[in-house]
Amino acid sequence: MDLHEDADKNLVTATFELPGLSKDRVNIEVQNGNLVVSGEVSESTENSEHGYSVRERRTGRFARSVKLPDGTKVGCMVYLALSRRIVS
């Protein structure tokens, strides 16, 4: 997670790198003055070779929260970017 504050523009940007996660597996919301980003990873691969089968599974959940600056007007001032899509 990278945070950047631009005091002149009164703007705080939080950038999250979430490799391997599709947009529908990530939740972004504001709770009690905190920006909360959470999601779930679930993937499975299977490989059969020379009579052997190898199956690997990876699952896990994550959540990160960032305290928003005092005075943030959540309803009309906070815009969240997920990849190239803007969520408001």
C-alpha positions in Angstrom: 0.0 0.0 0.0 1.3 3.4 -1.0 -0.1 6.6 0.5 0.4 10.1 -1.0 -1.0 13.4 0.4 -1.2 16.5 -1.7 -2.0 19.3 0.8 -2.4 21.9 -1.9 -5.2 19.9 -3.6 -6.5 18.6 -0.3 -6.1 15.1 -1.8 -5.0 11.8 -0.3 -4.3 8.9 -2.6 -4.0 5.2 -1.5 -2.6 2.8 -4.1 -3.0 -1.0 -3.6 -1.3 -3.6 -5.7 -3.5 -6.7 -5.7 -1.9 -9.1 -8.2 -4.0 -12.0 -9.4 -7.3 -10.6 -8.0 -10.2 -9.6 -10.2 -12.3 -6.6 -9.4 -15.2 -8.6 -8.2 -13.0 -10.2 -5.5 -12.1 -6.8 -3.9 -14.3 -4.7 -1.6 -13.7 -1.0 -1.0 -15.7 0.8 1.6 -15.6 3.6 4.2 -16.4 2.5 7.8 -16.2 4.8 10.8 -13.8 7.3 9.1 -11.6 4.5 7.8 -11.0 3.4 4.2 -11.2 -0.4 4.2 -9.9 -2.5 1.4 -10.5 -6.2 1.7 -10.7 -9.3 -0.5 -10.3 -13.0 -0.9 -7.9 -15.1 -3.0 -9.0 -18.5 -4.1 -7.3 -20.4 -6.9 -6.6 -23.9 -7.8 -4.3 -25.5 -10.4 -3.9 -29.1 -11.5 -1.2 -30.8 -13.5 -1.1 -34.4 -14.6 2.2 -35.8 -15.9 3.7 -39.3 -16.2 0.9 -40.9 -14.2 1.1 -38.3 -11.3 -1.4 -35.6 -10.6 -0.4 -32.5 -8.7 -3.1 -30.2 -7.4 -2.3 -26.9 -5.7 -4.7 -24.7 -3.9 -4.2 -21.2 -2.6 -6.8 -19.4 -0.5 -6.8 -16.5 1.9 -8.4 -13.3 3.0 -6.9 -9.9 3.6 -8.1 -6.5 4.9 -6.3 -3.2 5.1 -7.7 0.0 6.6 -6.5 3.6 6.5 -7.7 6.4 8.7 -9.1 9.2 6.6 -8.1 12.7 7.5 -10.4 14.6 9.9 -13.1 16.6 8.0 -13.2 14.3 5.0 -16.6 14.5 3.4 -17.1 10.9 2.5 -20.4 11.3 0.6 -19.1 13.7 -2.1 -15.3 14.0 -1.7 -14.0 10.4 -1.6 -13.4 8.6 -4.9 -11.8 5.2 -5.0 -9.9 3.9 -8.1 -9.7 0.2 -8.7 -7.4 -0.3 -11.7 -8.9 1.9 -14.4 -12.4 2.1 -13.0 -13.5 4.8 -10.7 -15.8 3.8 -7.9 -17.7 6.5 -5.9 
